[in-house]
């Protein structure tokens, strides 16, 4: 891991300290990561959680030959962050991430979330160190970024040209969070704005006003700073049971989880001898069906997901318990019942 410190304070072991340390005053430290290893835990996102990736700078190698070989320098230069909003559709087009790109705030679909940062650049889904977002906070975060996408909010290129000292002020937090006369944002400004409006850390958001560079020069709001304030997204716990018409557990039933929008992306869970099953951590949204030879289940598919009803401000959590009722195919059709919540 390589770090640049953009304000004063004693260096920690293994840190690379920038030239600006010799110029800074005695103030708390603000960091910008240059590079880091991909995490072992990529997290399990729910709506409102953040997705991170590093950057890849393509540089033609010198002193090799004239062939168009290209090298890739990976790191947080500047990095990128988007907001996972759940598996949604707009005018029939599926999407699951809202992010600020070069041409403005956009809705995008990443069937495999690792494709948010290809070639080993994906850094996972994250939630605040202070704890997972509440149901109400998830609602607000999603609403904020959806409104930005619907309004066609532009990218904060203009801040680089309208700031008196662009290199020093153009990427301060207040310059890229839709404040002032312009509503434009950059990727980290969009997510920080949403987290502040959702009251994360009492309205501070992930990165403090000082660390965003609003009170000092040579410090910026970066995806790396947000990343350091987060941990892998914890997802949710789900469990259930398969029973027969007499309420006895049925073992050996395959619970098939199929990713919404792409049922080819799937995994299975097998019930134990008493019909019970569980998943300690699960993210995203899934269609679930039960399968066992000689038995049928109705309804054929359950849905596991966070839901933001457009007609209601209430956030409905994913079901914590699913019960399938099964009968042998020769005895009629069983009934599947989904029950439970937070």
MOPE-V937335 format. One record per residue. N is the residue number from 1. NEAR is the number of other C-alpha atoms within 8 Angstrom. Layout:
# MOPE-V937335
n->N near->NEAR
n->N near->NEAR
This chain:
# MOPE-V937335
n->1 near->7
n->2 near->9
n->3 near->12
n->4 near->12
n->5 near->14
n->6 near->14
n->7 near->16
n->8 near->13
n->9 near->9
n->10 near->4
n->11 near->7
n->12 near->5
n->13 near->4
n->14 near->4
n->15 near->9
n->16 near->9
n->17 near->9
n->18 near->8
n->19 near->6
n->20 near->10
n->21 near->12
n->22 near->6
n->23 near->6
n->24 near->10
n->25 near->6
n->26 near->7
n->27 near->8
n->28 near->7
n->29 near->10
n->30 near->9
n->31 near->11
n->32 near->11
n->33 near->13
n->34 near->11
n->35 near->11
n->36 near->9
n->37 near->5
n->38 near->8
n->39 near->7
n->40 near->4
n->41 near->6
n->42 near->11
n->43 near->11
n->44 near->14
n->45 near->14
n->46 near->13
n->47 near->13
n->48 near->13
n->49 near->15
n->50 near->13
n->51 near->13
n->52 near->17
n->53 near->13
n->54 near->16
n->55 near->12
n->56 near->10
n->57 near->8
n->58 near->8
n->59 near->8
n->60 near->8
n->61 near->8
n->62 near->5
n->63 near->4
n->64 near->5
n->65 near->5
n->66 near->4
n->67 near->4
n->68 near->5
n->69 near->6
n->70 near->8
n->71 near->8
n->72 near->8
n->73 near->8
n->74 near->11
n->75 near->13
n->76 near->13
n->77 near->10
n->78 near->10
n->79 near->13
n->80 near->11
n->81 near->13
n->82 near->14
n->83 near->15
n->84 near->14
n->85 near->13
n->86 near->11
n->87 near->11
n->88 near->8
n->89 near->8
n->90 near->7
n->91 near->4
n->92 near->5
n->93 near->6
n->94 near->11
n->95 near->12
n->96 near->13
n->97 near->13
n->98 near->15
n->99 near->13
n->100 near->15
n->101 near->10
n->102 near->5
n->103 near->7
n->104 near->12
n->105 near->14
n->106 near->10
n->107 near->10
n->108 near->10
n->109 near->8
n->110 near->11
n->111 near->7
n->112 near->6
n->113 near->6
n->114 near->9
n->115 near->9
n->116 near->11
n->117 near->12
n->118 near->8
n->119 near->5
n->120 near->6
n->121 near->12
n->122 near->14
n->123 near->12
n->124 near->13
n->125 near->14
n->126 near->16
n->127 near->14
n->128 near->11
n->129 near->8
n->130 near->5
n->131 near->6
n->132 near->9
n->133 near->12
n->134 near->6
n->135 near->9
n->136 near->10
n->137 near->13
n->138 near->13
n->139 near->13
n->140 near->11
n->141 near->13
n->142 near->13
n->143 near->8
n->144 near->10
n->145 near->13
n->146 near->9
n->147 near->8
n->148 near->10
n->149 near->12
n->150 near->7
n->151 near->6
n->152 near->9
n->153 near->12
n->154 near->11
n->155 near->14
n->156 near->11
n->157 near->6
n->158 near->8
n->159 near->12
n->160 near->12
n->161 near->8
n->162 near->7
n->163 near->9
n->164 near->5
n->165 near->7
n->166 near->11
n->167 near->7
n->168 near->10
n->169 near->14
n->170 near->12
n->171 near->12
n->172 near->14
n->173 near->13
n->174 near->10
n->175 near->14
n->176 near->16
n->177 near->14
n->178 near->13
n->179 near->10
n->180 near->7
n->181 near->4
n->182 near->6
n->183 near->10
n->184 near->14
n->185 near->17
n->186 near->12
n->187 near->13
n->188 near->15
n->189 near->13
n->190 near->15
n->191 near->13
n->192 near->12
n->193 near->11
n->194 near->13
n->195 near->14
n->196 near->12
n->197 near->12
n->198 near->12
n->199 near->11
n->200 near->13
n->201 near->8
n->202 near->6
n->203 near->10
n->204 near->11
n->205 near->14
n->206 near->13
n->207 near->12
n->208 near->8
n->209 near->10
n->210 near->8
n->211 near->13
n->212 near->14
n->213 near->14
n->214 near->11
n->215 near->6
n->216 near->7
n->217 near->8
n->218 near->10
n->219 near->13
n->220 near->11
n->221 near->14
n->222 near->11
n->223 near->14
n->224 near->11
n->225 near->12
n->226 near->11
n->227 near->10
n->228 near->7
n->229 near->10
n->230 near->11
n->231 near->10
n->232 near->12
n->233 near->14
n->234 near->10
n->235 near->11
n->236 near->10
n->237 near->10
n->238 near->13
n->239 near->11
n->240 near->11
n->241 near->12
n->242 near->15
n->243 near->14
n->244 near->12
n->245 near->9
n->246 near->5
n->247 near->7
n->248 near->9
n->249 near->12
n->250 near->13
n->251 near->12
n->252 near->10
n->253 near->12
n->254 near->11
n->255 near->12
n->256 near->12
n->257 near->12
n->258 near->13
n->259 near->13
n->260 near->9
n->261 near->7
n->262 near->8
n->263 near->8
n->264 near->6
n->265 near->7
n->266 near->9
n->267 near->7
n->268 near->8
n->269 near->10
n->270 near->10
n->271 near->16
n->272 near->10
n->273 near->9
n->274 near->9
n->275 near->15
n->276 near->13
n->277 near->11
n->278 near->9
n->279 near->8
n->280 near->7
n->281 near->10
n->282 near->10
n->283 near->9
n->284 near->12
n->285 near->12
n->286 near->11
n->287 near->12
n->288 near->12
n->289 near->10
n->290 near->12
n->291 near->11
n->292 near->9
n->293 near->4
n->294 near->6
n->295 near->10
n->296 near->12
n->297 near->15
n->298 near->12
n->299 near->7
n->300 near->7
n->301 near->9
n->302 near->9
n->303 near->8
n->304 near->10
n->305 near->10
n->306 near->12
n->307 near->8
n->308 near->10
n->309 near->8
n->310 near->5
n->311 near->4
n->312 near->6
n->313 near->8
n->314 near->7
n->315 near->11
n->316 near->8
n->317 near->10
n->318 near->10
n->319 near->13
n->320 near->11
n->321 near->11
n->322 near->13
n->323 near->12
n->324 near->15
n->325 near->15
n->326 near->16
n->327 near->13
n->328 near->10
n->329 near->9
n->330 near->4
n->331 near->6
n->332 near->7
n->333 near->11
n->334 near->12
n->335 near->10
n->336 near->11
n->337 near->8
n->338 near->10
n->339 near->9
n->340 near->8
n->341 near->8
n->342 near->5
